[in-house]
Amino acid sequence: MTRNLKYIFGIILAVFGIIVVFGLIVALWSAKSSSTNDIYLIPEGFEGNIQVNYNVAGAPSLEKEGK
Protein backbone atom coordinates (compact mmCIF):
# COMPACT_ATOMS: atom_id res chain seq x y z
CA MET A 1 0.00 0.00 0.00
CA THR A 2 2.73 2.49 0.88
CA ARG A 3 4.52 1.65 -2.34
CA ASN A 4 1.44 2.71 -4.31
CA LEU A 5 1.15 5.93 -2.30
CA LYS A 6 4.79 6.80 -3.03
CA TYR A 7 4.22 6.10 -6.72
CA ILE A 8 1.09 8.29 -6.85
CA PHE A 9 2.79 11.05 -4.84
CA GLY A 10 5.74 10.96 -7.26
CA ILE A 11 3.45 11.28 -10.25
CA ILE A 12 1.56 14.19 -8.67
CA LEU A 13 4.83 15.93 -7.83
CA ALA A 14 6.17 15.42 -11.37
CA VAL A 15 2.97 16.80 -12.95
CA PHE A 16 3.05 19.80 -10.59
CA GLY A 17 6.70 20.45 -11.53
CA ILE A 18 5.89 20.29 -15.24
CA ILE A 19 3.00 22.74 -14.76
CA VAL A 20 5.24 25.17 -12.84
CA VAL A 21 8.00 25.02 -15.47
CA PHE A 22 5.47 25.47 -18.28
CA GLY A 23 3.93 28.45 -16.45
CA LEU A 24 7.34 30.08 -16.05
CA ILE A 25 8.12 29.59 -19.74
CA VAL A 26 4.79 31.14 -20.77
CA ALA A 27 5.27 34.07 -18.38
CA LEU A 28 8.78 34.81 -19.64
CA TRP A 29 7.74 34.47 -23.29
CA SER A 30 4.76 36.79 -22.90
CA ALA A 31 6.86 39.42 -21.12
CA LYS A 32 9.49 39.30 -23.87
CA SER A 33 7.03 39.43 -26.77
CA SER A 34 5.34 42.58 -25.49
CA SER A 35 8.44 44.77 -25.83
CA THR A 36 8.99 47.16 -28.73
CA ASN A 37 11.85 49.17 -30.14
CA ASP A 38 9.75 52.33 -30.12
CA ILE A 39 11.03 55.47 -28.41
CA TYR A 40 8.63 58.21 -27.37
CA LEU A 41 9.91 61.69 -26.65
CA ILE A 42 8.14 63.11 -23.61
CA PRO A 43 8.87 66.70 -22.56
CA GLU A 44 10.85 67.09 -19.34
CA GLY A 45 8.62 67.97 -16.43
CA PHE A 46 5.51 66.47 -18.07
CA GLU A 47 3.02 65.18 -15.55
CA GLY A 48 0.03 63.11 -16.54
CA ASN A 49 -1.00 59.95 -18.31
CA ILE A 50 0.33 58.78 -21.66
CA GLN A 51 -1.51 56.35 -23.90
CA VAL A 52 -0.10 54.76 -27.07
CA ASN A 53 -2.53 53.17 -29.53
CA TYR A 54 -1.21 50.85 -32.24
CA ASN A 55 -2.86 49.91 -35.55
CA VAL A 56 -5.50 52.65 -35.54
CA ALA A 57 -7.51 52.51 -38.76
CA GLY A 58 -7.19 55.69 -40.85
CA ALA A 59 -4.45 57.24 -38.68
CA PRO A 60 -1.47 58.87 -40.44
CA SER A 61 1.83 56.97 -40.39
CA LEU A 62 4.36 57.88 -37.71
CA GLU A 63 7.73 59.39 -38.62
CA LYS A 64 10.57 56.90 -38.36
CA GLU A 65 14.33 57.21 -38.00
CA GLY A 66 16.52 54.38 -39.27
CA LYS A 67 14.99 50.92 -39.33
All heavy atoms as TSV, in Angstrom:
chain	resi	resn	atom	element	x	y	z
A	1	MET	N	N	0.820	-1.205	0.000
A	1	MET	CA	C	0.000	0.000	0.000
A	1	MET	C	C	0.851	1.250	0.000
A	1	MET	O	O	0.580	2.183	-0.720
A	1	MET	CB	C	-0.929	-0.035	1.212
A	1	MET	CG	C	-1.887	1.113	1.262
A	1	MET	SD	S	-3.223	0.836	0.116
A	1	MET	CE	C	-4.238	2.195	0.489
A	2	THR	N	N	1.891	1.297	0.827
A	2	THR	CA	C	2.735	2.487	0.885
A	2	THR	C	C	3.523	2.667	-0.410
A	2	THR	O	O	3.828	3.786	-0.792
A	2	THR	CB	C	3.720	2.416	2.069
A	2	THR	OG1	O	4.526	1.257	1.930
A	2	THR	CG2	C	2.971	2.392	3.383
A	3	ARG	N	N	3.821	1.570	-1.070
A	3	ARG	CA	C	4.522	1.653	-2.343
A	3	ARG	C	C	3.651	2.354	-3.382
A	3	ARG	O	O	4.140	3.181	-4.148
A	3	ARG	CB	C	4.898	0.254	-2.805
A	3	ARG	CG	C	5.779	0.220	-4.000
A	3	ARG	CD	C	6.131	-1.186	-4.357
A	3	ARG	NE	N	7.578	-1.334	-4.303
A	3	ARG	CZ	C	8.203	-2.443	-4.522
A	3	ARG	NH1	N	7.531	-3.555	-4.737
A	3	ARG	NH2	N	9.513	-2.497	-4.506
A	4	ASN	N	N	2.363	2.054	-3.383
A	4	ASN	CA	C	1.440	2.711	-4.312
A	4	ASN	C	C	1.300	4.190	-3.991
A	4	ASN	O	O	1.212	5.023	-4.888
A	4	ASN	CB	C	0.063	2.037	-4.272
A	4	ASN	CG	C	0.074	0.682	-4.951
A	4	ASN	OD1	O	0.955	0.399	-5.761
A	4	ASN	ND2	N	-0.895	-0.145	-4.614
A	5	LEU	N	N	1.258	4.527	-2.689
A	5	LEU	CA	C	1.152	5.933	-2.299
A	5	LEU	C	C	2.392	6.711	-2.735
A	5	LEU	O	O	2.276	7.850	-3.202
A	5	LEU	CB	C	0.957	6.062	-0.792
A	5	LEU	CG	C	-0.448	5.773	-0.267
A	5	LEU	CD1	C	-0.459	5.813	1.252
A	5	LEU	CD2	C	-1.437	6.775	-0.821
A	6	LYS	N	N	3.562	6.139	-2.590
A	6	LYS	CA	C	4.790	6.798	-3.025
A	6	LYS	C	C	4.778	7.004	-4.538
A	6	LYS	O	O	5.196	8.046	-5.039
A	6	LYS	CB	C	6.014	5.978	-2.619
A	6	LYS	CG	C	6.316	6.026	-1.141
A	6	LYS	CD	C	7.563	5.213	-0.833
A	6	LYS	CE	C	7.863	5.240	0.665
A	6	LYS	NZ	N	9.043	4.431	0.985
A	7	TYR	N	N	4.301	6.012	-5.263
A	7	TYR	CA	C	4.225	6.104	-6.719
A	7	TYR	C	C	3.260	7.216	-7.131
A	7	TYR	O	O	3.585	8.041	-7.988
A	7	TYR	CB	C	3.789	4.750	-7.284
A	7	TYR	CG	C	3.669	4.729	-8.783
A	7	TYR	CD1	C	4.807	4.736	-9.585
A	7	TYR	CD2	C	2.428	4.689	-9.399
A	7	TYR	CE1	C	4.712	4.712	-10.962
A	7	TYR	CE2	C	2.319	4.662	-10.773
A	7	TYR	CZ	C	3.463	4.673	-11.553
A	7	TYR	OH	O	3.358	4.655	-12.914
A	8	ILE	N	N	2.089	7.263	-6.526
A	8	ILE	CA	C	1.090	8.288	-6.847
A	8	ILE	C	C	1.603	9.666	-6.455
A	8	ILE	O	O	1.463	10.636	-7.210
A	8	ILE	CB	C	-0.246	7.969	-6.147
A	8	ILE	CG1	C	-0.870	6.717	-6.771
A	8	ILE	CG2	C	-1.206	9.147	-6.242
A	8	ILE	CD1	C	-2.078	6.204	-6.028
A	9	PHE	N	N	2.237	9.776	-5.284
A	9	PHE	CA	C	2.793	11.054	-4.845
A	9	PHE	C	C	3.878	11.526	-5.810
A	9	PHE	O	O	3.961	12.709	-6.139
A	9	PHE	CB	C	3.359	10.929	-3.427
A	9	PHE	CG	C	3.911	12.215	-2.894
A	9	PHE	CD1	C	3.072	13.256	-2.534
A	9	PHE	CD2	C	5.284	12.390	-2.757
A	9	PHE	CE1	C	3.580	14.444	-2.045
A	9	PHE	CE2	C	5.797	13.572	-2.273
A	9	PHE	CZ	C	4.945	14.607	-1.917
A	10	GLY	N	N	4.701	10.619	-6.286
A	10	GLY	CA	C	5.742	10.963	-7.256
A	10	GLY	C	C	5.161	11.477	-8.552
A	10	GLY	O	O	5.657	12.448	-9.134
A	11	ILE	N	N	4.104	10.841	-9.019
A	11	ILE	CA	C	3.453	11.277	-10.253
A	11	ILE	C	C	2.847	12.668	-10.065
A	11	ILE	O	O	2.996	13.547	-10.920
A	11	ILE	CB	C	2.378	10.257	-10.692
A	11	ILE	CG1	C	3.044	8.969	-11.165
A	11	ILE	CG2	C	1.496	10.841	-11.783
A	11	ILE	CD1	C	2.082	7.867	-11.499
A	12	ILE	N	N	2.168	12.879	-8.940
A	12	ILE	CA	C	1.560	14.193	-8.668
A	12	ILE	C	C	2.641	15.265	-8.598
A	12	ILE	O	O	2.492	16.355	-9.156
A	12	ILE	CB	C	0.729	14.147	-7.373
A	12	ILE	CG1	C	-0.504	13.273	-7.585
A	12	ILE	CG2	C	0.324	15.541	-6.924
A	12	ILE	CD1	C	-1.282	12.983	-6.322
A	13	LEU	N	N	3.735	14.974	-7.952
A	13	LEU	CA	C	4.834	15.928	-7.829
A	13	LEU	C	C	5.447	16.233	-9.197
A	13	LEU	O	O	5.751	17.386	-9.504
A	13	LEU	CB	C	5.894	15.386	-6.871
A	13	LEU	CG	C	6.970	16.354	-6.415
A	13	LEU	CD1	C	6.344	17.531	-5.677
A	13	LEU	CD2	C	7.957	15.645	-5.514
A	14	ALA	N	N	5.608	15.229	-10.031
A	14	ALA	CA	C	6.168	15.424	-11.367
A	14	ALA	C	C	5.241	16.283	-12.221
A	14	ALA	O	O	5.691	17.194	-12.920
A	14	ALA	CB	C	6.417	14.077	-12.039
A	15	VAL	N	N	3.939	16.010	-12.173
A	15	VAL	CA	C	2.972	16.796	-12.946
A	15	VAL	C	C	2.968	18.240	-12.456
A	15	VAL	O	O	2.960	19.180	-13.260
A	15	VAL	CB	C	1.559	16.167	-12.853
A	15	VAL	CG1	C	0.508	17.100	-13.423
A	15	VAL	CG2	C	1.531	14.827	-13.565
A	16	PHE	N	N	3.011	18.445	-11.143
A	16	PHE	CA	C	3.054	19.796	-10.591
A	16	PHE	C	C	4.314	20.520	-11.059
A	16	PHE	O	O	4.262	21.693	-11.433
A	16	PHE	CB	C	3.008	19.734	-9.058
A	16	PHE	CG	C	3.057	21.086	-8.407
A	16	PHE	CD1	C	1.970	21.933	-8.446
A	16	PHE	CD2	C	4.217	21.504	-7.759
A	16	PHE	CE1	C	2.017	23.173	-7.852
A	16	PHE	CE2	C	4.275	22.739	-7.155
A	16	PHE	CZ	C	3.170	23.583	-7.203
A	17	GLY	N	N	5.451	19.844	-11.064
A	17	GLY	CA	C	6.699	20.446	-11.534
A	17	GLY	C	C	6.624	20.848	-12.994
A	17	GLY	O	O	7.083	21.921	-13.378
A	18	ILE	N	N	6.037	19.986	-13.809
A	18	ILE	CA	C	5.890	20.292	-15.238
A	18	ILE	C	C	4.989	21.511	-15.425
A	18	ILE	O	O	5.279	22.389	-16.246
A	18	ILE	CB	C	5.341	19.065	-15.998
A	18	ILE	CG1	C	6.407	17.973	-16.034
A	18	ILE	CG2	C	4.898	19.444	-17.402
A	18	ILE	CD1	C	5.914	16.643	-16.550
A	19	ILE	N	N	3.912	21.593	-14.659
A	19	ILE	CA	C	3.002	22.737	-14.758
A	19	ILE	C	C	3.719	24.027	-14.350
A	19	ILE	O	O	3.573	25.063	-15.004
A	19	ILE	CB	C	1.737	22.506	-13.908
A	19	ILE	CG1	C	0.889	21.399	-14.531
A	19	ILE	CG2	C	0.929	23.789	-13.763
A	19	ILE	CD1	C	-0.265	20.944	-13.662
A	20	VAL	N	N	4.507	23.985	-13.293
A	20	VAL	CA	C	5.237	25.170	-12.838
A	20	VAL	C	C	6.249	25.611	-13.899
A	20	VAL	O	O	6.334	26.797	-14.227
A	20	VAL	CB	C	5.933	24.908	-11.487
A	20	VAL	CG1	C	6.919	26.003	-11.145
A	20	VAL	CG2	C	4.904	24.756	-10.386
A	21	VAL	N	N	7.004	24.679	-14.443
A	21	VAL	CA	C	7.997	25.019	-15.472
A	21	VAL	C	C	7.298	25.588	-16.704
A	21	VAL	O	O	7.738	26.593	-17.276
A	21	VAL	CB	C	8.851	23.783	-15.833
A	21	VAL	CG1	C	9.683	24.034	-17.077
A	21	VAL	CG2	C	9.737	23.403	-14.670
A	22	PHE	N	N	6.213	24.981	-17.131
A	22	PHE	CA	C	5.466	25.474	-18.284
A	22	PHE	C	C	4.939	26.881	-18.013
A	22	PHE	O	O	5.002	27.760	-18.877
A	22	PHE	CB	C	4.310	24.518	-18.614
A	22	PHE	CG	C	3.520	24.937	-19.816
A	22	PHE	CD1	C	4.045	24.810	-21.091
A	22	PHE	CD2	C	2.247	25.468	-19.675
A	22	PHE	CE1	C	3.324	25.204	-22.201
A	22	PHE	CE2	C	1.516	25.861	-20.769
A	22	PHE	CZ	C	2.053	25.722	-22.039
A	23	GLY	N	N	4.432	27.119	-16.812
A	23	GLY	CA	C	3.932	28.450	-16.450
A	23	GLY	C	C	5.027	29.498	-16.490
A	23	GLY	O	O	4.810	30.620	-16.964
A	24	LEU	N	N	6.215	29.154	-15.999
A	24	LEU	CA	C	7.342	30.085	-16.052
A	24	LEU	C	C	7.750	30.396	-17.486
A	24	LEU	O	O	8.036	31.543	-17.826
A	24	LEU	CB	C	8.533	29.520	-15.280
A	24	LEU	CG	C	8.400	29.515	-13.762
A	24	LEU	CD1	C	9.570	28.772	-13.137
A	24	LEU	CD2	C	8.330	30.933	-13.233
A	25	ILE	N	N	7.769	29.383	-18.330
A	25	ILE	CA	C	8.124	29.592	-19.737
A	25	ILE	C	C	7.118	30.513	-20.404
A	25	ILE	O	O	7.491	31.447	-21.121
A	25	ILE	CB	C	8.227	28.240	-20.479
A	25	ILE	CG1	C	9.457	27.476	-19.988
A	25	ILE	CG2	C	8.294	28.448	-21.983
A	25	ILE	CD1	C	9.540	26.056	-20.484
A	26	VAL	N	N	5.839	30.288	-20.178
A	26	VAL	CA	C	4.794	31.138	-20.771
A	26	VAL	C	C	4.906	32.564	-20.248
A	26	VAL	O	O	4.801	33.527	-21.013
A	26	VAL	CB	C	3.392	30.548	-20.494
A	26	VAL	CG1	C	2.301	31.531	-20.853
A	26	VAL	CG2	C	3.207	29.247	-21.254
A	27	ALA	N	N	5.151	32.736	-18.961
A	27	ALA	CA	C	5.266	34.074	-18.383
A	27	ALA	C	C	6.458	34.820	-18.968
A	27	ALA	O	O	6.349	35.999	-19.313
A	27	ALA	CB	C	5.384	33.976	-16.862
A	28	LEU	N	N	7.591	34.158	-19.078
A	28	LEU	CA	C	8.775	34.806	-19.645
A	28	LEU	C	C	8.590	35.123	-21.117
A	28	LEU	O	O	9.000	36.173	-21.596
A	28	LEU	CB	C	10.009	33.919	-19.440
A	28	LEU	CG	C	10.483	33.768	-18.004
A	28	LEU	CD1	C	11.604	32.742	-17.924
A	28	LEU	CD2	C	10.942	35.107	-17.451
A	29	TRP	N	N	7.966	34.238	-21.866
A	29	TRP	CA	C	7.743	34.467	-23.295
A	29	TRP	C	C	6.785	35.632	-23.506
A	29	TRP	O	O	7.006	36.470	-24.374
A	29	TRP	CB	C	7.189	33.206	-23.943
A	29	TRP	CG	C	6.909	33.402	-25.402
A	29	TRP	CD1	C	7.812	33.398	-26.420
A	29	TRP	CD2	C	5.636	33.645	-25.991
A	29	TRP	NE1	N	7.164	33.631	-27.607
A	29	TRP	CE2	C	5.833	33.779	-27.372
A	29	TRP	CE3	C	4.348	33.758	-25.476
A	29	TRP	CZ2	C	4.781	34.018	-28.244
A	29	TRP	CZ3	C	3.314	34.004	-26.352
A	29	TRP	CH2	C	3.529	34.125	-27.712
A	30	SER	N	N	5.726	35.709	-22.720
A	30	SER	CA	C	4.760	36.793	-22.904
A	30	SER	C	C	5.355	38.137	-22.506
A	30	SER	O	O	5.049	39.151	-23.112
A	30	SER	CB	C	3.482	36.523	-22.111
A	30	SER	OG	O	3.749	36.552	-20.723
A	31	ALA	N	N	6.220	38.167	-21.515
A	31	ALA	CA	C	6.864	39.419	-21.123
A	31	ALA	C	C	7.832	39.879	-22.204
A	31	ALA	O	O	7.930	41.067	-22.489
A	31	ALA	CB	C	7.599	39.235	-19.798
A	32	LYS	N	N	8.530	38.951	-22.830
A	32	LYS	CA	C	9.494	39.301	-23.870
A	32	LYS	C	C	8.791	39.747	-25.143
A	32	LYS	O	O	9.231	40.669	-25.806
A	32	LYS	CB	C	10.392	38.104	-24.167
A	32	LYS	CG	C	11.477	38.403	-25.164
A	32	LYS	CD	C	12.382	37.210	-25.372
A	32	LYS	CE	C	13.466	37.555	-26.381
A	32	LYS	NZ	N	14.343	36.443	-26.640
A	33	SER	N	N	7.694	39.122	-25.500
A	33	SER	CA	C	7.034	39.430	-26.766
A	33	SER	C	C	6.285	40.750	-26.740
A	33	SER	O	O	5.908	41.252	-27.775
A	33	SER	CB	C	6.065	38.308	-27.146
A	33	SER	OG	O	5.004	38.260	-26.217
A	34	SER	N	N	6.086	41.332	-25.559
A	34	SER	CA	C	5.337	42.578	-25.492
A	34	SER	C	C	6.233	43.809	-25.614
A	34	SER	O	O	5.740	44.913	-25.596
A	34	SER	CB	C	4.547	42.650	-24.185
A	34	SER	OG	O	5.437	42.717	-23.097
A	35	SER	N	N	7.546	43.622	-25.733
A	35	SER	CA	C	8.435	44.768	-25.826
A	35	SER	C	C	8.509	45.275	-27.263
A	35	SER	O	O	8.246	44.552	-28.213
A	35	SER	CB	C	9.824	44.392	-25.317
A	35	SER	OG	O	10.384	43.413	-26.161
A	36	THR	N	N	8.839	46.551	-27.409
A	36	THR	CA	C	8.988	47.157	-28.731
A	36	THR	C	C	10.303	47.921	-28.780
A	36	THR	O	O	10.953	48.145	-27.770
A	36	THR	CB	C	7.841	48.146	-29.029
A	36	THR	OG1	O	7.948	49.233	-28.121
A	36	THR	CG2	C	6.486	47.491	-28.915
A	37	ASN	N	N	10.675	48.335	-29.953
A	37	ASN	CA	C	11.855	49.171	-30.135
A	37	ASN	C	C	11.458	50.629	-30.298
A	37	ASN	O	O	12.242	51.436	-30.770
A	37	ASN	CB	C	12.661	48.708	-31.342
A	37	ASN	CG	C	13.308	47.361	-31.108
A	37	ASN	OD1	O	13.648	47.032	-29.984
A	37	ASN	ND2	N	13.470	46.590	-32.157
A	38	ASP	N	N	10.240	50.971	-29.965
A	38	ASP	CA	C	9.745	52.334	-30.124
A	38	ASP	C	C	10.271	53.231	-29.018
A	38	ASP	O	O	10.386	52.817	-27.862
A	38	ASP	CB	C	8.216	52.358	-30.108
A	38	ASP	CG	C	7.625	51.562	-31.263
A	38	ASP	OD1	O	8.342	51.331	-32.249
A	38	ASP	OD2	O	6.448	51.185	-31.162
A	39	ILE	N	N	10.587	54.466	-29.379
A	39	ILE	CA	C	11.032	55.473	-28.412
A	39	ILE	C	C	10.069	56.650	-28.518
A	39	ILE	O	O	9.796	57.142	-29.618
A	39	ILE	CB	C	12.471	55.935	-28.707
A	39	ILE	CG1	C	13.443	54.762	-28.590
A	39	ILE	CG2	C	12.868	57.074	-27.788
A	39	ILE	CD1	C	14.852	55.087	-29.027
A	40	TYR	N	N	9.555	57.085	-27.409
A	40	TYR	CA	C	8.633	58.208	-27.373
A	40	TYR	C	C	9.286	59.354	-26.625
A	40	TYR	O	O	9.780	59.183	-25.515
A	40	TYR	CB	C	7.317	57.801	-26.698
A	40	TYR	CG	C	6.636	56.676	-27.433
A	40	TYR	CD1	C	6.799	55.359	-27.021
A	40	TYR	CD2	C	5.881	56.931	-28.560
A	40	TYR	CE1	C	6.203	54.331	-27.715
A	40	TYR	CE2	C	5.280	55.903	-29.259
A	40	TYR	CZ	C	5.445	54.606	-28.830
A	40	TYR	OH	O	4.863	53.587	-29.521
A	41	LEU	N	N	9.300	60.515	-27.259
A	41	LEU	CA	C	9.913	61.691	-26.650
A	41	LEU	C	C	8.856	62.414	-25.829
A	41	LEU	O	O	7.865	62.904	-26.357
A	41	LEU	CB	C	10.492	62.611	-27.736
A	41	LEU	CG	C	11.523	61.946	-28.651
A	41	LEU	CD1	C	11.968	62.919	-29.734
A	41	LEU	CD2	C	12.711	61.467	-27.846
A	42	ILE	N	N	9.084	62.481	-24.532
A	42	ILE	CA	C	8.138	63.115	-23.610
A	42	ILE	C	C	8.846	64.328	-23.009
A	42	ILE	O	O	9.965	64.211	-22.514
A	42	ILE	CB	C	7.715	62.122	-22.514
A	42	ILE	CG1	C	7.086	60.889	-23.170
A	42	ILE	CG2	C	6.766	62.775	-21.524
A	42	ILE	CD1	C	6.912	59.729	-22.241
A	43	PRO	N	N	8.223	65.495	-23.080
A	43	PRO	CA	C	8.874	66.702	-22.561
A	43	PRO	C	C	9.238	66.567	-21.084
A	43	PRO	O	O	8.499	65.977	-20.306
A	43	PRO	CB	C	7.816	67.795	-22.752
A	43	PRO	CG	C	6.867	67.255	-23.754
A	43	PRO	CD	C	6.899	65.786	-23.623
A	44	GLU	N	N	10.407	67.121	-20.727
A	44	GLU	CA	C	10.851	67.089	-19.342
A	44	GLU	C	C	9.872	67.866	-18.475
A	44	GLU	O	O	9.376	68.924	-18.860
A	44	GLU	CB	C	12.242	67.707	-19.224
A	44	GLU	CG	C	12.868	67.538	-17.872
A	44	GLU	CD	C	14.303	68.029	-17.840
A	44	GLU	OE1	O	14.957	68.029	-18.901
A	44	GLU	OE2	O	14.743	68.399	-16.756
A	45	GLY	N	N	9.547	67.322	-17.343
A	45	GLY	CA	C	8.617	67.968	-16.431
A	45	GLY	C	C	7.161	67.642	-16.705
A	45	GLY	O	O	6.277	68.105	-15.992
A	46	PHE	N	N	6.896	66.835	-17.753
A	46	PHE	CA	C	5.509	66.471	-18.067
A	46	PHE	C	C	4.934	65.644	-16.933
A	46	PHE	O	O	5.569	64.729	-16.428
A	46	PHE	CB	C	5.451	65.673	-19.365
A	46	PHE	CG	C	4.076	65.178	-19.698
A	46	PHE	CD1	C	3.162	65.988	-20.329
A	46	PHE	CD2	C	3.687	63.893	-19.351
A	46	PHE	CE1	C	1.902	65.539	-20.634
A	46	PHE	CE2	C	2.420	63.430	-19.643
A	46	PHE	CZ	C	1.527	64.257	-20.283
A	47	GLU	N	N	3.740	65.963	-16.547
A	47	GLU	CA	C	3.022	65.177	-15.547
A	47	GLU	C	C	1.671	64.812	-16.117
A	47	GLU	O	O	0.957	65.671	-16.630
A	47	GLU	CB	C	2.849	65.977	-14.255
A	47	GLU	CG	C	4.151	66.260	-13.545
A	47	GLU	CD	C	3.944	66.989	-12.230
A	47	GLU	OE1	O	2.803	66.987	-11.725
A	47	GLU	OE2	O	4.918	67.547	-11.717
A	48	GLY	N	N	1.320	63.557	-16.037
A	48	GLY	CA	C	0.027	63.112	-16.537
A	48	GLY	C	C	0.135	61.714	-17.118
A	48	GLY	O	O	1.174	61.063	-17.058
A	49	ASN	N	N	-0.941	61.282	-17.711
A	49	ASN	CA	C	-0.997	59.947	-18.308
A	49	ASN	C	C	-0.603	60.009	-19.774
A	49	ASN	O	O	-0.842	61.004	-20.448
A	49	ASN	CB	C	-2.409	59.372	-18.201
A	49	ASN	CG	C	-2.808	59.150	-16.765
A	49	ASN	OD1	O	-1.984	58.812	-15.933
A	49	ASN	ND2	N	-4.084	59.336	-16.468
A	50	ILE	N	N	-0.020	58.918	-20.250
A	50	ILE	CA	C	0.333	58.781	-21.661
A	50	ILE	C	C	-0.277	57.485	-22.148
A	50	ILE	O	O	-0.198	56.459	-21.493
A	50	ILE	CB	C	1.860	58.751	-21.848
A	50	ILE	CG1	C	2.452	60.084	-21.404
A	50	ILE	CG2	C	2.215	58.436	-23.286
A	50	ILE	CD1	C	3.949	60.114	-21.434
A	51	GLN	N	N	-0.902	57.554	-23.314
A	51	GLN	CA	C	-1.513	56.355	-23.902
A	51	GLN	C	C	-1.016	56.229	-25.329
A	51	GLN	O	O	-1.019	57.195	-26.094
A	51	GLN	CB	C	-3.033	56.466	-23.882
A	51	GLN	CG	C	-3.728	55.281	-24.494
A	51	GLN	CD	C	-5.245	55.378	-24.366
A	51	GLN	OE1	O	-5.755	56.072	-23.504
A	51	GLN	NE2	N	-5.942	54.691	-25.228
A	52	VAL	N	N	-0.581	55.033	-25.715
A	52	VAL	CA	C	-0.102	54.765	-27.070
A	52	VAL	C	C	-1.040	53.742	-27.683
A	52	VAL	O	O	-1.240	52.665	-27.137
A	52	VAL	CB	C	1.345	54.233	-27.058
A	52	VAL	CG1	C	1.814	53.938	-28.471
A	52	VAL	CG2	C	2.272	55.222	-26.371
A	53	ASN	N	N	-1.624	54.088	-28.824
A	53	ASN	CA	C	-2.528	53.172	-29.530
A	53	ASN	C	C	-1.861	52.719	-30.819
A	53	ASN	O	O	-1.417	53.544	-31.617
A	53	ASN	CB	C	-3.855	53.857	-29.848
A	53	ASN	CG	C	-4.602	54.263	-28.604
A	53	ASN	OD1	O	-4.641	53.522	-27.634
A	53	ASN	ND2	N	-5.186	55.439	-28.611
A	54	TYR	N	N	-1.791	51.421	-31.038
A	54	TYR	CA	C	-1.212	50.853	-32.239
A	54	TYR	C	C	-2.316	50.424	-33.201
A	54	TYR	O	O	-3.416	50.076	-32.801
A	54	TYR	CB	C	-0.355	49.623	-31.892
A	54	TYR	CG	C	0.906	49.962	-31.134
A	54	TYR	CD1	C	0.931	49.935	-29.751
A	54	TYR	CD2	C	2.057	50.309	-31.819
A	54	TYR	CE1	C	2.094	50.238	-29.055
A	54	TYR	CE2	C	3.222	50.611	-31.132
A	54	TYR	CZ	C	3.233	50.579	-29.757
A	54	TYR	OH	O	4.381	50.879	-29.077
A	55	ASN	N	N	-1.975	50.422	-34.491
A	55	ASN	CA	C	-2.856	49.913	-35.553
A	55	ASN	C	C	-4.225	50.580	-35.545
A	55	ASN	O	O	-5.259	49.917	-35.627
A	55	ASN	CB	C	-3.008	48.389	-35.441
A	55	ASN	CG	C	-1.677	47.672	-35.548
A	55	ASN	OD1	O	-0.819	48.068	-36.322
A	55	ASN	ND2	N	-1.500	46.632	-34.757
A	56	VAL	N	N	-4.252	51.905	-35.500
A	56	VAL	CA	C	-5.505	52.648	-35.538
A	56	VAL	C	C	-5.878	52.857	-36.998
A	56	VAL	O	O	-5.106	53.423	-37.780
A	56	VAL	CB	C	-5.373	54.007	-34.807
A	56	VAL	CG1	C	-6.654	54.796	-34.931
A	56	VAL	CG2	C	-4.994	53.783	-33.358
A	57	ALA	N	N	-7.054	52.397	-37.369
A	57	ALA	CA	C	-7.506	52.508	-38.762
A	57	ALA	C	C	-7.640	53.975	-39.166
A	57	ALA	O	O	-8.227	54.774	-38.452
A	57	ALA	CB	C	-8.844	51.795	-38.926
A	58	GLY	N	N	-7.069	54.345	-40.324
A	58	GLY	CA	C	-7.188	55.690	-40.850
A	58	GLY	C	C	-6.223	56.699	-40.247
A	58	GLY	O	O	-6.226	57.867	-40.643
A	59	ALA	N	N	-5.408	56.319	-39.304
A	59	ALA	CA	C	-4.453	57.243	-38.682
A	59	ALA	C	C	-3.253	57.438	-39.591
A	59	ALA	O	O	-2.848	56.522	-40.305
A	59	ALA	CB	C	-4.002	56.710	-37.327
A	60	PRO	N	N	-2.661	58.648	-39.603
A	60	PRO	CA	C	-1.472	58.867	-40.438
A	60	PRO	C	C	-0.286	58.069	-39.902
A	60	PRO	O	O	-0.215	57.770	-38.700
A	60	PRO	CB	C	-1.212	60.374	-40.314
A	60	PRO	CG	C	-1.891	60.783	-39.060
A	60	PRO	CD	C	-3.051	59.859	-38.891
A	61	SER	N	N	0.641	57.739	-40.797
A	61	SER	CA	C	1.834	56.972	-40.390
A	61	SER	C	C	2.734	57.827	-39.515
A	61	SER	O	O	2.797	59.052	-39.658
A	61	SER	CB	C	2.610	56.525	-41.613
A	61	SER	OG	O	1.829	55.667	-42.409
A	62	LEU	N	N	3.432	57.196	-38.595
A	62	LEU	CA	C	4.362	57.879	-37.715
A	62	LEU	C	C	5.702	58.083	-38.438
A	62	LEU	O	O	6.085	57.296	-39.299
A	62	LEU	CB	C	4.608	57.065	-36.448
A	62	LEU	CG	C	3.392	56.837	-35.566
A	62	LEU	CD1	C	3.766	55.920	-34.404
A	62	LEU	CD2	C	2.857	58.147	-35.044
A	63	GLU	N	N	6.395	59.168	-38.070
A	63	GLU	CA	C	7.728	59.392	-38.615
A	63	GLU	C	C	8.689	58.382	-38.003
A	63	GLU	O	O	8.604	58.058	-36.832
A	63	GLU	CB	C	8.191	60.809	-38.282
A	63	GLU	CG	C	7.388	61.893	-38.937
A	63	GLU	CD	C	7.916	63.279	-38.585
A	63	GLU	OE1	O	9.116	63.389	-38.248
A	63	GLU	OE2	O	7.131	64.222	-38.651
A	64	LYS	N	N	9.621	57.896	-38.823
A	64	LYS	CA	C	10.568	56.897	-38.358
A	64	LYS	C	C	11.977	57.346	-38.668
A	64	LYS	O	O	12.228	57.968	-39.686
A	64	LYS	CB	C	10.311	55.540	-38.999
A	64	LYS	CG	C	8.993	54.913	-38.630
A	64	LYS	CD	C	8.835	53.558	-39.249
A	64	LYS	CE	C	7.525	52.944	-38.820
A	64	LYS	NZ	N	7.367	51.603	-39.381
A	65	GLU	N	N	12.903	57.001	-37.777
A	65	GLU	CA	C	14.330	57.205	-38.003
A	65	GLU	C	C	14.989	55.841	-38.118
A	65	GLU	O	O	14.759	54.975	-37.285
A	65	GLU	CB	C	14.959	57.964	-36.831
A	65	GLU	CG	C	14.675	59.439	-36.816
A	65	GLU	CD	C	15.444	60.123	-35.698
A	65	GLU	OE1	O	16.317	59.503	-35.073
A	65	GLU	OE2	O	15.140	61.299	-35.450
A	66	GLY	N	N	15.817	55.657	-39.102
A	66	GLY	CA	C	16.525	54.376	-39.266
A	66	GLY	C	C	15.555	53.255	-39.606
A	66	GLY	O	O	14.608	53.437	-40.344
A	67	LYS	N	N	15.818	52.081	-39.030
A	67	LYS	CA	C	14.990	50.920	-39.329
A	67	LYS	C	C	13.682	51.025	-38.585
A	67	LYS	O	O	12.782	50.324	-38.689
A	67	LYS	CB	C	15.722	49.647	-38.931
A	67	LYS	CG	C	16.970	49.424	-39.738
A	67	LYS	CD	C	17.670	48.146	-39.324
A	67	LYS	CE	C	18.959	47.953	-40.072
A	67	LYS	NZ	N	19.669	46.755	-39.701
